[in-house]
């Protein structure tokens, strides 16, 4: 009985912690995104600076926009084009593979 009470209490505490999460700041989002790319793509210092600037611009431009908003799509496209221009060909291949693993591709219409 005591074990059941403890498990229930721990579950409630975990749920409360989840609810208490504060949204990340723009800087935290940039740091998380660039950090992940740096680790997975072995970015050099110049690339880190350029991609950091691209992400800062992106996150500021989409602040307050709803998912699926056309402006958000345009900002994402601009971000992706900027990142692609900074990466080497090998890094671009890895980056593309990484993106397809994170988000399954939506089926194209008519196929």
C-alpha positions in Angstrom: 0.0 0.0 0.0 2.8 2.4 0.9 4.6 1.6 -2.4 1.4 2.4 -4.3 1.1 5.8 -2.5 4.7 6.6 -3.2 4.4 5.8 -6.9 1.3 7.9 -7.2 3.0 10.8 -5.4 6.1 10.6 -7.6 3.9 10.5 -10.7 2.0 13.6 -9.6 5.3 15.4 -8.8 6.6 14.6 -12.3 3.5 16.0 -13.9 3.7 19.1 -11.8 7.3 19.6 -12.9 6.3 19.2 -16.6 3.6 21.9 -16.1 6.0 24.3 -14.5 8.3 24.4 -17.6 8.7 28.0 -18.7 9.0 28.6 -22.4 12.6 28.9 -23.6 14.0 32.4 -24.4 15.2 33.3 -27.8 18.8 32.9 -26.7 18.1 29.5 -25.2 16.4 28.3 -28.4 19.4 29.6 -30.4 21.9 27.9 -28.1 20.0 24.6 -28.2 19.7 24.6 -32.0 23.3 25.7 -32.7 24.7 23.4 -30.0 22.9 20.4 -31.6 24.2 21.4 -35.1 27.7 21.9 -33.8 27.8 18.5 -32.2 26.2 16.6 -35.1 27.9 18.5 -38.0 31.3 19.4 -36.4 30.8 23.1 -37.2 33.9 25.4 -37.1 33.9 28.7 -35.2 33.1 30.8 -38.3 30.1 28.5 -39.1 28.9 28.7 -35.5 28.9 32.5 -35.6 27.1 32.7 -38.9 24.5 30.0 -38.0 24.0 31.7 -34.6 23.1 34.9 -36.3 20.7 33.1 -38.7 18.9 31.4 -35.8 18.7 34.7 -33.8 17.1 36.4 -36.8 14.8 33.4 -37.4 13.5 33.1 -33.8 12.9 36.9 -33.5 11.0 36.9 -36.8 8.7 34.1 -35.9 8.0 35.2 -32.3 4.2 35.3 -31.7 3.4 33.6 -35.1 1.1 30.6 -35.2 2.4 27.3 -36.6 1.6 27.1 -40.3 1.5 30.8 -40.7 2.8 31.8 -44.1 5.4 34.2 -42.6 6.7 31.4 -40.4 7.1 29.2 -43.5 9.0 32.0 -45.3 11.2 32.6 -42.3 12.0 28.8 -42.1 12.9 28.7 -45.8 15.2 31.8 -45.4 16.8 30.1 -42.4 17.4 26.8 -44.2 18.8 28.6 -47.3 21.2 30.6 -45.0 22.3 27.5 -43.2 22.8 25.6 -46.4 25.1 28.4 -47.7 27.3 28.1 -44.6 27.7 24.3 -44.6 30.1 22.3 -46.6 28.7 19.7 -49.1 29.4 16.9 -46.6 27.7 18.8 -43.8 24.7 19.5 -46.0 24.2 15.8 -46.6 24.4 15.1 -42.9 22.1 18.0 -42.1 19.5 16.8 -44.7 19.6 13.3 -43.2 19.3 14.7 -39.7 16.2 16.8 -40.7 14.4 13.8 -42.3 15.0 11.7 -39.1 13.5 14.4 -36.9 10.4 15.0 -39.0 8.9 12.3 -41.2 8.2 13.6 -44.7 4.6 14.3 -45.5 3.4 12.4 -48.6 3.3 14.4 -51.7 -0.1 14.9 -53.3 -1.0 12.7 -56.3 1.3 9.8 -55.6 
